[in-house]
Amino acid sequence: MPGLISAMQGFCVIGIVIAVGYVAARMRIGGPSAQMVLNRFSFFVSSPCLMFAILSKEPIFDIFHPSIIVAFFSAVLVGVVFLVLNRMFFHLNAPDATIGALNSLYLNSNNIGLPIATYILGNPALVAPILVMQQAIFTPVGLTVLDVTTKGKVSIKEIAKQPLHQPLLIGSLLGIVVSAISAKSGWFPVPKFIFDPIDMIGDSAVPMILMAFGMSLHGTKPLQQKGDRPAIFTVAVLKNIIMPIIAFLLAYFVMGFRGSELYACVVLAALPTGQNVYNYAARYNVGLTFARDGILMSTMTSPVFIAIIAALLS
């Protein structure tokens, strides 16, 4: 089963780099701010450069693959399922329920998605449509609901400014523009002496992301609030089991995908919850521990289910 072996090798590469970050945190290499520095540098510099370098060289029609339909509807359906379950069983207030829905549907397309797409699927550009979809649709909708439920009003200005605070989205969109120009003109418009340093900086994104994540695991004590545990476990099940199943059904029976297309759709659906959700919870001061524990739980269980998917589909 070469697909499973490839997935395990990819997880081994990812796990070793995460372990290096964890050990560095235990040994206090870089000081208490090392994780923050790596995260911020990757978020604002390396990852945007990586996405630009990847997408600018990617054929424009390959970027917006029909698989984005699978990603969108599987995410929306999972979010709706959580809201229904919350109404039936958990009875979280509206802001916390919003965080729960985002925890269920929001993919970690950067910190975990990029390494998995790179080392397991072999094409980091696969996460680009998901990243654009989440930042252009799910983030504004989620923030609008949080605005209404916490403040009783909508700040259109703040919501409209969100894309300007997302360097990954900006880097991705610039790469898409360059790809479109290349397809139209037949030549690559960025000079080599400008593209090469961007590409070089982008190469540092994935290892920095993984080491920062490893550092974040040091000293973590999840599931301290017992009342949130049923909702947290539900989030993990929805994110890592139900969403890939929905993605498989949509990809196989609705879109007619087979082979590597089907495999990529299901693997990406099994990505853990994106850390952006915790940022949104912190911004509105709602569901902080719920968001953090949901992210951690889905992150810890995601490799198991991706390995199962690799064994079944690859």
C-alpha positions as a printed NumPy array, in Angstrom:
array([[  0.   ,   0.   ,   0.   ],
       [  2.28 ,   2.759,  -1.263],
       [ -0.211,   5.502,  -0.386],
       [ -0.262,   4.503,   3.278],
       [  3.529,   4.224,   3.35 ],
       [  3.798,   7.668,   1.753],
       [  1.372,   9.089,   4.323],
       [  3.31 ,   7.532,   7.208],
       [  6.575,   8.882,   5.83 ],
       [  4.97 ,  12.303,   5.535],
       [  3.735,  12.133,   9.125],
       [  7.201,  11.031,  10.217],
       [  8.752,  14.107,   8.596],
       [  6.11 ,  16.367,  10.131],
       [  6.339,  14.663,  13.54 ],
       [ 10.11 ,  14.973,  13.762],
       [ 10.004,  18.713,  13.079],
       [  7.162,  19.159,  15.612],
       [  9.202,  17.163,  18.142],
       [ 12.188,  19.447,  17.554],
       [  9.968,  22.423,  18.397],
       [  8.685,  20.702,  21.544],
       [ 12.224,  19.857,  22.725],
       [ 13.361,  23.396,  21.973],
       [ 10.532,  24.728,  24.144],
       [ 11.408,  22.345,  26.979],
       [ 15.037,  23.464,  26.794],
       [ 13.906,  27.092,  26.563],
       [ 15.877,  27.637,  23.388],
       [ 14.975,  31.046,  22.037],
       [ 13.382,  32.152,  25.299],
       [  9.693,  32.458,  26.179],
       [  8.87 ,  34.412,  23.03 ],
       [ 10.339,  31.9  ,  20.549],
       [  6.975,  30.383,  19.604],
       [  5.411,  33.815,  19.101],
       [  8.335,  34.955,  16.934],
       [  8.18 ,  31.85 ,  14.728],
       [  4.406,  32.104,  14.389],
       [  4.426,  35.791,  13.557],
       [  7.323,  35.573,  11.096],
       [  5.706,  32.634,   9.34 ],
       [  2.273,  34.281,   9.335],
       [  3.388,  37.687,   8.083],
       [  6.416,  36.824,   5.919],
       [  7.235,  33.194,   5.069],
       [  3.784,  31.731,   4.406],
       [  2.596,  34.585,   2.151],
       [  5.844,  34.225,   0.188],
       [  5.295,  30.462,  -0.048],
       [  1.73 ,  30.815,  -1.312],
       [  2.766,  33.47 ,  -3.812],
       [  5.645,  31.346,  -5.111],
       [  3.451,  28.242,  -5.429],
       [  0.381,  29.848,  -6.967],
       [  2.188,  32.156,  -9.356],
       [  3.729,  29.078, -11.016],
       [  0.522,  27.021, -10.867],
       [ -1.729,  26.986, -13.977],
       [ -4.709,  29.217, -13.236],
       [ -7.308,  26.534, -14.037],
       [ -5.63 ,  24.079, -11.656],
       [ -5.914,  26.543,  -8.755],
       [ -9.711,  26.695,  -8.837],
       [-10.313,  22.995,  -9.144],
       [-13.921,  21.73 ,  -8.806],
       [-12.828,  20.084,  -5.545],
       [-13.503,  23.458,  -3.891],
       [-17.22 ,  22.587,  -4.175],
       [-16.627,  19.501,  -2.042],
       [-14.651,  21.494,   0.536],
       [-17.32 ,  24.195,   0.78 ],
       [-20.398,  21.997,   1.162],
       [-18.765,  19.473,   3.497],
       [-17.703,  22.347,   5.785],
       [-21.13 ,  24.005,   5.719],
       [-22.954,  20.736,   6.428],
       [-20.7  ,  19.938,   9.394],
       [-21.248,  23.43 ,  10.83 ],
       [-25.01 ,  22.994,  10.531],
       [-24.828,  19.592,  12.24 ],
       [-23.005,  21.116,  15.213],
       [-25.615,  23.867,  15.557],
       [-28.404,  21.271,  15.492],
       [-26.639,  19.142,  18.12 ],
       [-26.042,  22.219,  20.247],
       [-29.723,  23.076,  20.177],
       [-30.647,  19.513,  21.118],
       [-27.987,  18.686,  23.741],
       [-25.323,  21.281,  24.644],
       [-27.388,  24.481,  24.888],
       [-24.372,  26.779,  24.473],
       [-25.158,  30.48 ,  24.15 ],
       [-25.05 ,  32.02 ,  20.675],
       [-21.406,  33.262,  20.721],
       [-20.077,  29.958,  22.094],
       [-22.197,  28.017,  19.606],
       [-20.702,  30.124,  16.812],
       [-17.2  ,  29.239,  18.025],
       [-18.267,  25.578,  18.143],
       [-19.529,  25.691,  14.565],
       [-16.29 ,  27.327,  13.404],
       [-14.319,  24.718,  15.354],
       [-16.2  ,  22.03 ,  13.431],
       [-15.836,  23.429,   9.906],
       [-12.692,  25.587,   9.816],
       [ -9.697,  23.742,   8.333],
       [ -6.117,  24.321,   9.428],
       [ -5.025,  24.987,   5.861],
       [ -1.802,  26.716,   6.95 ],
       [ -0.087,  25.195,   9.988],
       [ -1.04 ,  21.589,   9.226],
       [ -2.594,  21.785,   5.763],
       [  0.526,  23.07 ,   4.041],
       [  2.832,  20.362,   5.446],
       [  0.305,  17.599,   4.733],
       [ -0.345,  18.864,   1.207],
       [  3.428,  19.104,   0.688],
       [  4.632,  15.819,   2.177],
       [  1.598,  13.521,   1.828],
       [ -0.355,  14.811,  -1.19 ],
       [  2.717,  16.162,  -2.957],
       [  1.15 ,  19.473,  -3.984],
       [  0.991,  22.401,  -1.517],
       [ -1.166,  24.369,  -3.981],
       [ -4.088,  22.108,  -3.035],
       [ -4.728,  24.148,   0.114],
       [ -4.934,  27.488,  -1.713],
       [ -8.633,  27.305,  -2.751],
       [ -9.557,  26.26 ,   0.798],
       [ -7.593,  29.158,   2.267],
       [ -9.251,  31.673,  -0.068],
       [-12.709,  30.166,   0.578],
       [-12.31 ,  30.361,   4.35 ],
       [-10.973,  33.899,   4.42 ],
       [-13.437,  35.214,   1.839],
       [-16.602,  33.464,   3.109],
       [-16.406,  31.709,   6.471],
       [-14.415,  34.385,   8.319],
       [-16.696,  37.327,   7.406],
       [-19.82 ,  35.278,   8.178],
       [-18.432,  34.069,  11.505],
       [-17.291,  37.537,  12.567],
       [-20.636,  39.031,  11.573],
       [-22.473,  36.536,  13.793],
       [-20.048,  37.189,  16.664],
       [-20.545,  40.928,  16.242],
       [-24.313,  40.568,  16.428],
       [-24.343,  38.086,  19.318],
       [-21.783,  39.88 ,  21.496],
       [-22.301,  43.556,  20.656],
       [-25.816,  43.58 ,  19.299],
       [-24.632,  45.366,  16.164],
       [-22.579,  44.737,  13.043],
       [-19.345,  46.586,  12.361],
       [-19.231,  46.458,   8.564],
       [-15.974,  48.395,   8.584],
       [-14.21 ,  45.868,  10.807],
       [-15.494,  42.922,   8.788],
       [-14.514,  44.553,   5.485],
       [-11.006,  45.154,   6.848],
       [-10.444,  41.471,   7.666],
       [ -8.826,  40.542,   4.305],
       [ -6.292,  43.343,   4.821],
       [ -5.162,  41.621,   8.038],
       [ -4.643,  38.236,   6.338],
       [ -1.182,  38.142,   4.714],
       [ -1.777,  34.575,   3.522],
       [ -4.857,  35.676,   1.617],
       [ -2.988,  38.633,   0.126],
       [ -0.045,  36.436,  -0.915],
       [ -2.418,  33.875,  -2.416],
       [ -4.399,  36.468,  -4.365],
       [ -1.219,  38.069,  -5.73 ],
       [ -0.01 ,  34.636,  -6.827],
       [ -3.342,  33.979,  -8.552],
       [ -3.088,  37.329, -10.367],
       [  0.419,  36.481, -11.612],
       [ -0.788,  33.028, -12.697],
       [ -3.645,  34.627, -14.651],
       [ -1.251,  37.09 , -16.315],
       [  1.072,  34.208, -17.245],
       [ -1.799,  32.249, -18.768],
       [ -2.957,  35.297, -20.747],
       [  0.44 ,  36.531, -21.951],
       [  2.345,  33.265, -22.203],
       [  5.304,  34.495, -20.143],
       [  6.074,  34.821, -16.431],
       [  5.923,  38.536, -15.469],
       [  8.035,  38.387, -12.271],
       [ 11.804,  38.711, -12.894],
       [ 13.926,  35.821, -11.631],
       [ 15.995,  38.041,  -9.314],
       [ 12.745,  39.039,  -7.538],
       [ 11.019,  35.647,  -7.601],
       [ 14.018,  33.673,  -6.271],
       [ 14.303,  35.484,  -2.903],
       [ 10.521,  35.233,  -2.45 ],
       [ 10.737,  31.517,  -3.154],
       [ 13.707,  31.153,  -0.796],
       [ 11.893,  32.877,   2.067],
       [  8.79 ,  30.792,   1.385],
       [ 10.806,  27.583,   1.804],
       [ 11.24 ,  28.445,   5.489],
       [  7.469,  28.586,   6.176],
       [  6.638,  24.917,   6.739],
       [  9.489,  24.095,   9.186],
       [  8.823,  27.261,  11.184],
       [  5.095,  26.506,  11.337],
       [  5.709,  22.964,  12.563],
       [  8.319,  23.933,  15.153],
       [  6.051,  26.676,  16.495],
       [  3.244,  24.149,  16.805],
       [  5.574,  21.778,  18.675],
       [  6.477,  24.601,  21.053],
       [  2.784,  25.275,  21.688],
       [  2.313,  21.7  ,  22.979],
       [  4.741,  22.22 ,  25.833],
       [  2.9  ,  22.881,  29.111],
       [ -0.554,  22.466,  27.549],
       [ -3.274,  21.155,  29.891],
       [ -6.416,  20.495,  27.862],
       [ -9.956,  19.641,  28.974],
       [ -9.802,  21.441,  32.311],
       [-13.452,  22.546,  32.106],
       [-15.555,  19.391,  32.42 ],
       [-18.75 ,  21.071,  31.254],
       [-17.309,  21.69 ,  27.782],
       [-16.021,  18.149,  27.249],
       [-19.079,  16.712,  25.415],
       [-19.083,  19.631,  22.969],
       [-15.295,  19.414,  22.522],
       [-15.4  ,  15.679,  21.749],
       [-18.295,  16.324,  19.384],
       [-16.243,  18.949,  17.562],
       [-13.369,  16.476,  17.148],
       [-15.696,  13.768,  15.825],
       [-17.391,  16.151,  13.406],
       [-14.103,  17.567,  12.187],
       [-12.025,  14.408,  11.865],
       [-14.64 ,  11.737,  11.077],
       [-17.932,  13.18 ,   9.83 ],
       [-16.451,  15.87 ,   7.573],
       [-14.192,  13.414,   5.664],
       [-17.162,  11.042,   5.254],
       [-19.303,  13.863,   3.837],
       [-16.414,  14.921,   1.594],
       [-16.08 ,  11.353,   0.308],
       [-19.792,  11.08 ,  -0.451],
       [-19.847,  14.427,  -2.256],
       [-16.615,  13.795,  -4.152],
       [-17.458,  10.227,  -5.177],
       [-21.185,  10.32 ,  -5.871],
       [-21.845,  13.985,  -6.747],
       [-18.617,  15.19 ,  -8.399],
       [-17.544,  11.801,  -9.768],
       [-13.958,  12.106,  -8.514],
       [-11.716,   9.071,  -8.482],
       [ -8.066,   8.348,  -7.728],
       [ -5.86 ,  11.183,  -6.521],
       [ -8.668,  13.775,  -6.737],
       [-10.878,  11.757,  -4.395],
       [ -7.96 ,  11.037,  -2.07 ],
       [ -6.981,  14.705,  -1.808],
       [-10.569,  15.821,  -1.107],
       [-10.974,  13.385,   1.786],
       [ -7.51 ,  13.941,   3.283],
       [ -7.948,  17.726,   3.274],
       [-11.396,  17.352,   4.868],
       [ -9.706,  15.462,   7.732],
       [ -7.401,  18.378,   8.548],
       [ -7.747,  19.597,  12.143],
       [ -9.46 ,  22.809,  13.181],
       [ -7.667,  25.999,  12.152],
       [ -6.005,  28.067,  14.871],
       [ -7.718,  31.165,  13.486],
       [-10.789,  30.104,  15.448],
       [ -8.938,  30.71 ,  18.715],
       [ -7.941,  34.163,  17.456],
       [-11.595,  34.987,  16.759],
       [-12.633,  33.676,  20.18 ],
       [ -9.951,  35.807,  21.838],
       [-10.982,  38.888,  19.887],
       [-14.566,  38.647,  21.187],
       [-13.591,  37.042,  24.52 ],
       [-16.012,  34.137,  24.078],
       [-15.433,  30.376,  24.231],
       [-11.664,  30.684,  24.727],
       [-11.026,  27.33 ,  26.41 ],
       [-13.644,  25.692,  24.197],
       [-11.867,  26.947,  21.072],
       [ -8.393,  26.007,  22.347],
       [ -9.341,  22.497,  23.486],
       [-11.346,  21.803,  20.335],
       [ -8.357,  22.791,  18.19 ],
       [ -5.96 ,  20.704,  20.273],
       [ -8.221,  17.638,  20.335],
       [ -8.838,  17.656,  16.581],
       [ -5.121,  18.284,  15.953],
       [ -4.068,  15.314,  18.076],
       [ -6.584,  12.912,  16.482],
       [ -6.333,  14.104,  12.882],
       [ -3.175,  12.081,  11.954],
       [ -4.88 ,   8.851,  13.022],
       [ -7.82 ,   9.399,  10.688],
       [ -5.666,  10.66 ,   7.825],
       [ -3.648,   7.44 ,   8.152],
       [ -6.898,   5.43 ,   7.99 ],
       [ -7.977,   7.407,   4.916],
       [ -4.604,   6.69 ,   3.303],
       [ -4.992,   2.978,   4.012],
       [ -8.505,   2.901,   2.543],
       [ -8.252,   5.23 ,  -0.435],
       [ -4.683,   5.692,  -1.578]])
